[in-house]
Amino acid sequence: MMQARAAPTPDTTPGPAHARTVNAPVRTSGRPVQAADAGETIIVTGTREIGKKARDSVAPIDIVSAKQISETGQPNLRQALGLLLPSLTLPTGGFDTGALTSAFSLRGLSPNETLVLVDGKRRHTTANLYADGGPQQGTTPVDIDMIPLAAIDHVEVLRDGASAQYGSDAVAGVVNVILKKQNHGFNAQSISGITAAKDGFQQGVYLDGGAKLGARGFMHVSGDFVHQDHTYRSAPDLRTGTKINKLQGQPEQTRESVAIKAGYNLTDDIQAYALATYAHRHAEAYQNYRLPGSLTNYPAYAAIYPRGYSPLETIDENDWEVTAGVKGILLGWNWDLSSVYGRDYDAIGLKDSANFAVARDTGRTPTTIQAQGFNDAQWSNTFDLSRAFHVSGWPHSINVAGGATYRYESYSVGTGSPDSTYGSGSDALAGTNPGNAGNYNRDVVGGYIDVATHLLKNWQLDLAGRYEHYTDVGDTETGKVSTRYDAFKWLAFRATLSNGFHAPTLAQEHYSSLTISPTAARGLIAANSPGALANGAAQLKPERSTNATGGIIIEPVKNLHVTVDVYQINLRDQILPGGNIIGNPARSALALNGFTLPDGSDNWADASLSANWFANVASTRTQGLDLTATYPTRLGNVGTINWDVAINLNRTRLSHQADGTTGRPLLSAQSIAYLTTAYPRSKIIFGGRFTNGAWTVGVHEIRYGQTTSELTYYTGAANTGALSNSVFLPFRNTPKFITNLDITYRANRNWSFTLGADNIFDARPSRVPDKNRYLGVPQYYMSTSQLDMNGGYYYLRANLTL
């Protein structure tokens, strides 16, 4: 007979941020948990069991505390995680409008392959698709920098496939951002920093505090203000011999964000909860410099730009999300009913630009132009149940969980202003024409079941299955089996086998744009558009994966905690630009989609004019190893040193690529390199943190492994023309080391001050050969995810806690 066992009383605040209990030390992340966070952490990611501890997890999981994030001195969450976790990598840089949105990758896979949750709920994605070539191309990731840094309590990073538990996108893993819920106190933080090159000044102010809502509830309010100046990393422009071309560098950015989290106990068994986040960002990225001679036929513009001009692509972004829910216990079942609505709107424009057709035909000279508008919205509704049972004749509890979900997704492409679409369109970025604008949506319904138990006292088994139906791409079924065996207190083994998927985003299905350089143009057109269909495009299918992970957790000597996990991810039908066409075929396809090319484009080399669309073009196999280790050294009255090492080894190989209508492979050597070698083969973080009284000193070394790229050759005295779209230069970005140092002094219980440096010796990426730089300008190759191009960053941090 099956009998229900009363489940533990759930956390009295909403969401999955359960209380922490002090116990034996546990390995959590690329750096050790500090004294204030010592002990076990209750995890909520990768499990449906209540009260599961990190040390008992059946899958590898990193836990990064707010204190660790603060210790990096970085102004946003994404960059902080990049310094803490070896399996997480960041782009070296970004091009065009893609530089205006932040992204990260897990285990050498596309940003689209990582699912982001906030308090256990799926977070909406950005509307700004990365359109340029590179490993990020086609991605619309969750921009975690739009979540206030001051609101974050900790982050749980599940390094394992979890589509059966969470649905689409959880191929490489899951990042779950847990927000603060304290009902008291006030915290303030200021971070001021500048690069070793004396540019890129950054200022961040972070505030948060909590209060009680009567005797049964709480509210926690957090807010950030962050400003970042441009950095300038361009080499001299071959046309002028000067650094007047500011293409390569960090965009200028100003971001304001706020979060309000609240909960109220309606009864002893029912809780209502709510969360709202809002962020606004204005950012500007330079485009290639235009010579004064390009304005000879346009005297009105020549008067405005007597020394030439550098267009700026701009974004005004409004991002918000609202969560409301009720949860509780009924007849022994833990239940949670929630609704989440999120929206990201991007108004993309130009400053210091021009439209020569407008000047020629009307005499007007617009310089500030609204070119594109994108809107991405997601409405998720979920109902979750879980209960722990005891069954007669079975000595171990059985945790059964299940649920249903309905999600509505929409994506809108707005028409650019008349000044952006007239003639060949605005310079640097043509506006979206009416034929490429539209409103698109789909419905997603699904359900899951999850069962966890012990086969023996020391042998865990978790099973999960999920079914989902997408109204545009059909059905998906995923499953997962995980197990862990604790042979001794100091030795355990774990393994997971699962399959997963990434459904094509609405942006991947419908996005289009035309990017214009002084002597080149590149179009990305929708897969279902006339220009793509005329060249053999087909409907996108979901990407599908098979994941296998095996690991060991060992404590060979007291207090030395080591975990080693190996993994393999087979990813099929990856979505990337395919069917690349150049020259006249590209000209025809763009014309069918309503795009007009600039005057003089008839004289461009074929390789300088291209168009492509998204397609299921490749299958890959990613294999890797994660290792973490921590060990404390106690030096008596002198202090304590917490040592840590974290390593990720990663390799991706192409196993299959699709052929085009002509029978030729769709991927060039350059595209294959984006898939297989643009992420570092290894990333190693090692160091320690010394504490003595009021002083703490942290030193960490990070080694980034090699990346390899296939670079375009350019011709002409100023490298103005692409030589070929099939012959490239293999380029090794050699391994790099950076050293991070921070020194903290706690003046009293309220105030602390930190002086720090990330990349203290100003290491930079390898320099690109002269003949592989368009106009000679981009001396660092930004389409990799190795070392940041900005170099050293030095900062001063002040913290106030009340």
NUVOTOR-226258 format. One line per 2 residues: their letters; for each residue x negated, y, z of C-alpha. Coordinates in steps of 0.02 Angstrom, whole numbers. Layout:
A> X,Y,Z; ...
***
This chain:
MM> 0,0,0; -65,173,-45
QA> -60,300,94; -94,485,78
RA> -229,556,186; -207,736,236
AP> -325,841,134; -441,963,221
TP> -365,1132,250; -418,1235,100
DT> -517,1393,111; -409,1534,176
TP> -460,1647,34; -423,1625,-150
GP> -531,1544,-280; -667,1416,-257
AH> -784,1516,-146; -780,1402,6
AR> -875,1431,167; -1055,1372,186
TV> -1109,1253,323; -1282,1247,396
NA> -1373,1082,374; -1536,1014,307
PV> -1625,1118,174; -1576,1082,-6
RT> -1650,1121,-174; -1537,1243,-264
SG> -1619,1348,-398; -1777,1405,-483
RP> -1823,1495,-322; -1789,1431,-145
VQ> -1640,1486,-45; -1698,1616,78
AA> -1677,1604,266; -1512,1696,266
DA> -1441,1570,143; -1527,1414,213
GE> -1431,1253,222; -1305,1159,119
TI> -1184,1249,5; -1009,1189,-33
IV> -997,1177,-222; -843,1197,-329
TG> -919,1173,-502; -922,1002,-584
TR> -811,922,-451; -627,921,-403
EI> -663,862,-226; -642,985,-84
GK> -792,1011,28; -921,931,-88
KA> -1099,979,-40; -1235,1024,-163
RD> -1350,886,-100; -1214,757,-140
SV> -1180,816,-318; -1172,685,-455
AP> -1236,812,-582; -1382,936,-580
ID> -1324,1105,-515; -1419,1265,-475
IV> -1354,1385,-343; -1419,1563,-352
SA> -1377,1679,-208; -1344,1866,-217
KQ> -1505,1892,-119; -1607,1799,-249
IS> -1526,1901,-388; -1567,2061,-295
ET> -1749,2008,-269; -1781,2008,-457
GQ> -1755,2196,-466; -1658,2175,-628
PN> -1509,2290,-659; -1390,2153,-719
LR> -1348,1971,-689; -1405,1902,-856
QA> -1585,1965,-841; -1594,1911,-659
LG> -1542,1733,-702; -1671,1732,-842
LL> -1808,1757,-711; -1738,1626,-592
LP> -1685,1478,-699; -1799,1388,-822
SL> -1655,1308,-918; -1581,1480,-955
TL> -1661,1588,-1090; -1628,1762,-1158
PT> -1651,1833,-1333; -1814,1924,-1366
GG> -1708,2065,-1436; -1558,2099,-1545
FD> -1515,2181,-1710; -1378,2301,-1761
TG> -1214,2288,-1665; -1273,2121,-1594
AL> -1399,2217,-1489; -1253,2301,-1399
TS> -1187,2140,-1318; -1281,2031,-1194
AF> -1302,1843,-1216; -1394,1696,-1140
SL> -1422,1512,-1183; -1433,1350,-1084
RG> -1544,1204,-1134; -1592,1278,-1302
LS> -1416,1283,-1372; -1311,1426,-1440
PN> -1230,1546,-1313; -1063,1480,-1376
ET> -1103,1310,-1300; -1099,1373,-1119
LV> -934,1399,-1028; -924,1543,-904
LV> -802,1540,-758; -765,1673,-628
DG> -705,1599,-464; -674,1437,-559
KR> -563,1517,-693; -610,1528,-877
RH> -677,1701,-921; -630,1786,-1085
TT> -764,1816,-1216; -828,1973,-1301
AN> -747,2033,-1462; -915,2084,-1535
LY> -981,1942,-1644; -1169,1931,-1672
AD> -1176,1942,-1862; -1362,1946,-1899
GG> -1474,1797,-1932; -1549,1706,-1785
PQ> -1505,1576,-1654; -1364,1688,-1589
QG> -1280,1711,-1758; -1094,1683,-1750
TT> -1082,1692,-1561; -953,1785,-1459
PV> -1012,1740,-1283; -947,1796,-1116
DI> -1044,1953,-1075; -1080,1921,-891
DM> -1158,2094,-873; -981,2164,-876
IP> -951,2081,-707; -1008,2200,-568
LA> -1172,2140,-495; -1118,2208,-325
AI> -967,2090,-326; -1066,1928,-343
DH> -1086,1814,-193; -1177,1675,-285
VE> -1184,1586,-452; -1167,1399,-482
VL> -1248,1335,-641; -1198,1159,-692
RD> -1330,1088,-811; -1223,953,-888
GA> -1086,933,-1016; -916,964,-936
SA> -786,980,-1075; -682,841,-998
QY> -668,945,-841; -653,1121,-912
GS> -619,1112,-1099; -702,1197,-1246
DA> -878,1270,-1238; -946,1169,-1090
VA> -1070,1077,-1202; -1236,1135,-1128
GV> -1162,1173,-957; -1057,1289,-851
VN> -1097,1452,-763; -974,1488,-622
VI> -987,1663,-547; -919,1666,-369
LK> -867,1838,-308; -878,1907,-131
KQ> -730,1889,-14; -791,1965,150
NH> -657,2064,243; -781,2181,326
GF> -945,2273,301; -1020,2389,171
NA> -1171,2367,57; -1260,2492,-54
QS> -1408,2463,-168; -1508,2574,-284
IS> -1631,2508,-415; -1740,2629,-513
GI> -1862,2562,-641; -1967,2601,-793
TA> -2071,2500,-917; -2261,2495,-926
AK> -2246,2597,-1087; -2163,2736,-984
DG> -1997,2723,-1074; -1835,2629,-1045
FQ> -1799,2711,-877; -1661,2619,-785
QG> -1553,2672,-640; -1426,2563,-554
VY> -1312,2599,-406; -1215,2454,-330
LD> -1082,2470,-194; -965,2346,-111
GG> -864,2329,47; -722,2230,125
AK> -570,2265,232; -429,2165,313
LG> -252,2168,244; -159,2156,408
AR> -192,1998,505; -170,1878,360
GF> -267,1946,213; -420,2034,146
MH> -480,2146,6; -657,2165,-62
VS> -700,2307,-181; -862,2317,-281
GD> -931,2434,-412; -1085,2463,-520
FV> -1156,2610,-615; -1303,2569,-729
HQ> -1396,2675,-856; -1538,2616,-969
DH> -1638,2725,-1088; -1704,2672,-1257
TY> -1869,2582,-1271; -1975,2604,-1428
RS> -2073,2454,-1491; -2083,2488,-1678
AP> -2246,2484,-1776; -2282,2629,-1896
DL> -2166,2640,-2046; -2266,2602,-2203
RT> -2177,2742,-2296; -2236,2877,-2177
GT> -2379,2802,-2078; -2293,2860,-1918
KI> -2182,2783,-1784; -2034,2889,-1837
NK> -1934,2730,-1870; -1860,2679,-1701
LQ> -1776,2518,-1758; -1858,2400,-1635
GQ> -1819,2428,-1453; -1691,2416,-1314
PE> -1527,2510,-1345; -1477,2652,-1233
QT> -1334,2599,-1122; -1220,2667,-986
RE> -1105,2547,-897; -977,2571,-760
SV> -887,2422,-684; -774,2382,-538
AI> -699,2225,-459; -558,2207,-332
KA> -529,2038,-252; -390,2007,-127
GY> -301,1867,-39; -153,1851,78
NL> -86,1702,177; 101,1700,143
TD> 122,1554,264; 2,1435,351
DI> 4,1326,194; 27,1450,52
QA> -94,1584,-5; -76,1719,-137
YA> -232,1786,-221; -280,1913,-352
LA> -434,1975,-441; -459,2120,-561
TY> -618,2173,-651; -644,2321,-767
AH> -799,2381,-857; -837,2517,-984
RH> -996,2523,-1085; -1066,2648,-1207
AE> -1222,2592,-1299; -1323,2652,-1448
AY> -1447,2556,-1556; -1562,2633,-1688
QN> -1559,2580,-1870; -1697,2601,-2000
YR> -1757,2777,-2035; -1698,2859,-2197
LP> -1824,2968,-2291; -1785,3150,-2334
GS> -1803,3102,-2518; -1648,2992,-2505
LT> -1546,3152,-2486; -1609,3241,-2643
NY> -1440,3226,-2730; -1343,3276,-2574
PA> -1398,3453,-2524; -1267,3468,-2388
YA> -1337,3316,-2298; -1515,3373,-2336
AI> -1476,3532,-2240; -1415,3431,-2090
YP> -1562,3307,-2096; -1710,3406,-2166
RG> -1832,3276,-2095; -1730,3123,-2138
YS> -1624,3029,-2014; -1607,2871,-1910
PL> -1426,2811,-1897; -1368,2749,-1728
ET> -1243,2609,-1713; -1134,2638,-1560
ID> -1010,2541,-1457; -876,2599,-1337
EN> -818,2444,-1248; -676,2419,-1126
DW> -672,2250,-1041; -546,2197,-910
EV> -471,2043,-832; -332,2013,-706
TA> -303,1852,-609; -151,1813,-503
GV> -112,1651,-418; -35,1553,-277
KG> -106,1397,-197; -76,1288,-48
IL> -35,1114,19; 127,1019,-8
LG> 155,840,48; -32,814,60
WN> -67,883,-115; -180,1033,-142
WD> -101,1137,-279; -153,1295,-371
LS> -48,1393,-496; -137,1537,-582
SV> -127,1655,-729; -274,1750,-801
YG> -266,1884,-935; -428,1955,-1005
RD> -464,2076,-1146; -618,2149,-1228
YD> -601,2295,-1349; -749,2360,-1448
AI> -745,2522,-1547; -902,2517,-1654
GL> -960,2674,-1740; -1106,2774,-1807
KD> -1197,2932,-1755; -1318,3029,-1865
SA> -1257,2936,-2018; -1181,2985,-2184
NF> -1060,2938,-2322; -1131,3003,-2485
AV> -974,2966,-2586; -873,3077,-2470
AR> -1002,3216,-2488; -1005,3198,-2678
DT> -817,3194,-2702; -751,3307,-2564
GR> -897,3414,-2505; -875,3356,-2326
TP> -1023,3285,-2228; -963,3168,-2090
TT> -1104,3115,-1973; -1007,3030,-1833
IQ> -900,2890,-1902; -785,2757,-1830
AQ> -829,2599,-1928; -755,2446,-1843
GF> -637,2394,-1705; -622,2221,-1629
ND> -506,2156,-1496; -517,1987,-1409
AQ> -385,1934,-1284; -355,1775,-1186
WS> -208,1727,-1075; -239,1568,-975
NT> -111,1482,-866; -160,1330,-762
FD> -81,1216,-635; -201,1104,-536
LS> -167,965,-412; -283,860,-304
RA> -265,737,-163; -374,615,-69
FH> -297,442,-45; -337,286,55
VS> -284,120,-20; -261,-37,80
GW> -407,-154,48; -517,-14,-21
PH> -633,58,112; -669,223,25
SI> -559,373,-10; -502,404,-188
NV> -489,585,-242; -362,608,-382
AG> -348,773,-474; -252,827,-626
GA> -179,977,-709; -106,1061,-860
TY> -155,1219,-952; -84,1336,-1081
RY> -194,1467,-1162; -150,1602,-1288
ES> -295,1677,-1384; -289,1825,-1502
YS> -417,1917,-1607; -393,2078,-1703
VG> -501,2163,-1833; -461,2347,-1856
TG> -485,2452,-2012; -625,2579,-2008
SP> -590,2764,-2028; -575,2831,-2207
DS> -749,2906,-2192; -818,2732,-2156
TY> -736,2644,-2304; -735,2775,-2442
GS> -845,2728,-2590; -979,2606,-2535
GS> -943,2649,-2354; -1039,2733,-2215
DA> -1228,2717,-2217; -1306,2580,-2108
LA> -1138,2497,-2071; -993,2499,-2192
GT> -822,2515,-2112; -698,2371,-2113
NP> -587,2386,-2266; -399,2346,-2256
GN> -423,2181,-2347; -533,2116,-2206
AG> -428,2181,-2060; -292,2082,-1974
NY> -220,2005,-1817; -246,1821,-1779
NR> -194,1706,-1637; -177,1526,-1582
DV> -105,1423,-1440; -199,1293,-1339
VG> -109,1166,-1230; -191,1027,-1133
GY> -203,919,-981; -336,827,-882
ID> -356,694,-749; -504,668,-633
VA> -536,522,-514; -681,512,-390
TH> -722,377,-266; -861,267,-196
LL> -889,92,-262; -1002,62,-113
KN> -1044,170,36; -1191,246,-57
WQ> -1125,232,-235; -1014,370,-305
LD> -912,362,-465; -821,507,-551
LA> -709,486,-703; -628,628,-802
GR> -526,641,-961; -447,787,-1054
YE> -333,811,-1203; -308,979,-1289
HY> -213,1035,-1443; -261,1190,-1542
TD> -132,1256,-1664; -266,1300,-1791
VG> -393,1157,-1778; -295,1011,-1708
DT> -324,891,-1564; -475,854,-1455
ET> -501,714,-1329; -648,712,-1210
GK> -706,601,-1069; -841,595,-937
VS> -910,463,-819; -1034,511,-683
TR> -1115,406,-550; -1239,425,-409
YD> -1325,296,-300; -1413,344,-138
AF> -1539,205,-113; -1611,286,44
KW> -1594,451,135; -1745,512,37
LA> -1705,436,-134; -1552,446,-248
FR> -1514,416,-432; -1380,496,-539
AT> -1318,483,-719; -1182,553,-830
LS> -1113,506,-1000; -986,622,-1083
NG> -924,695,-1244; -880,877,-1273
FH> -830,1006,-1401; -835,1189,-1449
AP> -681,1245,-1544; -719,1375,-1678
TL> -679,1546,-1611; -553,1657,-1697
AQ> -697,1776,-1733; -794,1639,-1822
EH> -640,1605,-1927; -596,1784,-1973
YS> -742,1905,-1947; -820,2000,-2092
SL> -944,2143,-2108; -1070,2222,-2226
TI> -1236,2284,-2158; -1333,2405,-2269
SP> -1519,2445,-2260; -1611,2570,-2372
TA> -1649,2436,-2504; -1544,2286,-2452
AR> -1370,2231,-2401; -1305,2077,-2311
GL> -1123,2024,-2303; -1042,1903,-2182
IA> -870,1860,-2247; -727,1760,-2172
AN> -724,1575,-2216; -544,1590,-2276
SP> -572,1749,-2377; -559,1755,-2569
GA> -746,1779,-2589; -788,1628,-2481
LA> -653,1514,-2551; -712,1553,-2729
NG> -882,1483,-2678; -823,1322,-2597
AA> -788,1371,-2416; -683,1254,-2308
QL> -583,1267,-2146; -690,1260,-1990
KP> -685,1106,-1879; -730,1096,-1693
ER> -909,1057,-1649; -922,891,-1555
ST> -1055,828,-1437; -1111,672,-1345
NA> -1208,705,-1185; -1313,587,-1081
TG> -1403,637,-920; -1504,537,-795
GI> -1591,598,-639; -1679,562,-477
II> -1674,658,-311; -1820,621,-197
EP> -1901,682,-37; -2070,593,-42
VK> -2131,684,114; -2032,781,242
NL> -1962,946,176; -2029,918,-2
HV> -1870,913,-107; -1888,859,-289
TV> -1760,831,-426; -1796,768,-602
DV> -1662,756,-736; -1680,703,-917
YQ> -1545,739,-1046; -1495,712,-1226
IN> -1362,812,-1318; -1306,757,-1491
LR> -1210,901,-1569; -1115,873,-1731
DQ> -1035,994,-1855; -1122,1148,-1784
IL> -1048,1311,-1844; -1172,1425,-1929
PG> -1174,1533,-2085; -1179,1417,-2233
GN> -1162,1431,-2420; -1285,1575,-2429
II> -1271,1660,-2599; -1384,1796,-2668
GN> -1391,1919,-2812; -1241,1928,-2930
PA> -1141,1786,-2848; -1152,1882,-2684
RS> -1103,2043,-2773; -950,1956,-2845
AL> -898,1879,-2678; -912,2046,-2589
AL> -810,2130,-2725; -672,2000,-2708
NG> -664,2047,-2523; -652,2233,-2560
FT> -830,2285,-2519; -920,2414,-2628
LP> -1109,2418,-2637; -1215,2577,-2636
DG> -1269,2662,-2796; -1433,2591,-2857
SD> -1402,2417,-2788; -1404,2350,-2967
NW> -1592,2371,-2963; -1620,2273,-2802
AD> -1708,2105,-2805; -1588,1958,-2794
AS> -1653,1908,-2622; -1611,2082,-2555
LS> -1424,2057,-2582; -1341,1911,-2495
AN> -1175,1849,-2427; -1124,1699,-2323
WF> -985,1632,-2213; -968,1516,-2066
AN> -961,1329,-2098; -991,1163,-2010
VA> -1166,1142,-2077; -1277,1040,-1961
ST> -1299,906,-1829; -1440,912,-1702
RT> -1513,811,-1560; -1577,905,-1407
QG> -1684,813,-1280; -1760,884,-1124
LD> -1813,871,-943; -1775,979,-791
LT> -1884,971,-636; -1864,1068,-474
AT> -1963,1060,-313; -1969,1160,-151
YP> -2080,1149,1; -2094,1264,154
TR> -2261,1297,239; -2249,1362,418
LG> -2402,1461,473; -2359,1482,656
NV> -2358,1664,709; -2425,1717,539
GT> -2262,1678,449; -2184,1558,325
IN> -2212,1525,140; -2073,1445,37
WD> -2153,1366,-117; -2054,1321,-271
VA> -2078,1250,-445; -1948,1235,-583
IN> -1980,1167,-758; -1877,1146,-915
LN> -1946,1048,-1064; -1836,1056,-1218
RT> -1841,999,-1399; -1708,1007,-1534
RL> -1717,914,-1700; -1607,924,-1853
SH> -1522,757,-1885; -1407,805,-2029
QA> -1358,955,-2134; -1214,980,-2252
DG> -1229,1010,-2439; -1148,1150,-2536
TT> -1039,1135,-2691; -1196,1126,-2799
GR> -1261,977,-2700; -1402,1077,-2622
PL> -1423,1085,-2432; -1338,1234,-2351
LS> -1478,1273,-2230; -1641,1357,-2276
AQ> -1803,1324,-2182; -1772,1488,-2091
SI> -1599,1433,-2032; -1666,1264,-1977
AY> -1798,1353,-1872; -1661,1455,-1788
LT> -1581,1291,-1735; -1734,1190,-1687
TA> -1882,1300,-1636; -1817,1474,-1591
YP> -1801,1424,-1408; -1960,1391,-1307
RS> -2018,1211,-1297; -2044,1238,-1111
KI> -2013,1364,-973; -2102,1347,-806
IF> -2073,1451,-650; -2185,1428,-499
GG> -2236,1530,-348; -2187,1567,-170
RF> -2115,1690,-47; -2208,1738,111
TN> -2111,1809,260; -2184,1885,419
GA> -2072,1991,529; -2012,2142,433
WT> -2118,2102,279; -2082,1985,133
VG> -2195,1961,-18; -2142,1859,-169
VH> -2255,1807,-312; -2196,1703,-460
EI> -2276,1654,-623; -2170,1612,-776
RY> -2241,1521,-926; -2141,1528,-1086
GQ> -2178,1391,-1211; -2206,1410,-1397
TT> -2072,1460,-1522; -2092,1438,-1710
SE> -2003,1542,-1842; -1994,1550,-2031
LT> -2025,1731,-2081; -1969,1820,-2239
YY> -2104,1885,-2356; -2084,2064,-2418
TG> -2151,2146,-2575; -2194,2322,-2628
AA> -2310,2452,-2554; -2190,2480,-2409
NT> -2122,2303,-2390; -1953,2356,-2459
GA> -1901,2200,-2553; -1873,2021,-2495
LS> -1985,1907,-2599; -1886,1746,-2582
NS> -1741,1665,-2490; -1821,1492,-2496
VF> -2007,1518,-2465; -2055,1577,-2289
LP> -2206,1596,-2177; -2214,1474,-2028
FR> -2253,1585,-1878; -2302,1527,-1704
NT> -2257,1636,-1557; -2388,1564,-1440
PK> -2355,1523,-1256; -2349,1674,-1140
FI> -2373,1700,-953; -2293,1837,-848
TN> -2321,1876,-664; -2183,1945,-552
LD> -2220,2027,-384; -2106,2105,-253
IT> -2147,2175,-81; -2004,2209,40
YR> -2006,2304,205; -1855,2295,321
AN> -1861,2459,414; -1717,2409,530
RN> -1559,2303,529; -1479,2421,402
WS> -1616,2477,283; -1741,2385,174
FT> -1854,2444,33; -1937,2347,-106
LG> -2076,2391,-227; -2087,2267,-369
AD> -2148,2226,-543; -2083,2100,-669
NI> -2215,2055,-799; -2342,2157,-702
FD> -2479,2136,-834; -2366,2193,-978
AR> -2369,2035,-1084; -2283,2049,-1255
PS> -2228,1926,-1391; -2350,1880,-1529
RV> -2363,2010,-1667; -2285,1973,-1836
PD> -2405,1977,-1987; -2398,2139,-2086
KN> -2324,2063,-2244; -2175,1992,-2148
RY> -2109,2156,-2078; -1974,2250,-2172
LG> -2045,2427,-2196; -2188,2371,-2082
VP> -2084,2414,-1928; -2031,2258,-1827
QY> -2196,2202,-1753; -2109,2077,-1638
YM> -1990,1945,-1705; -1827,1967,-1613
ST> -1736,1811,-1676; -1809,1700,-1540
SQ> -1774,1674,-1355; -1946,1681,-1281
LD> -2030,1834,-1203; -1940,2002,-1192
MN> -2015,2132,-1309; -2007,2273,-1180
GG> -2159,2215,-1081; -2191,2262,-900
YY> -2053,2331,-788; -2088,2416,-622
YL> -1952,2460,-497; -1906,2529,-327
RA> -1757,2456,-235; -1669,2521,-80
NL> -1535,2425,16; -1413,2484,148
TL> -1306,2360,245; -1176,2413,373
***
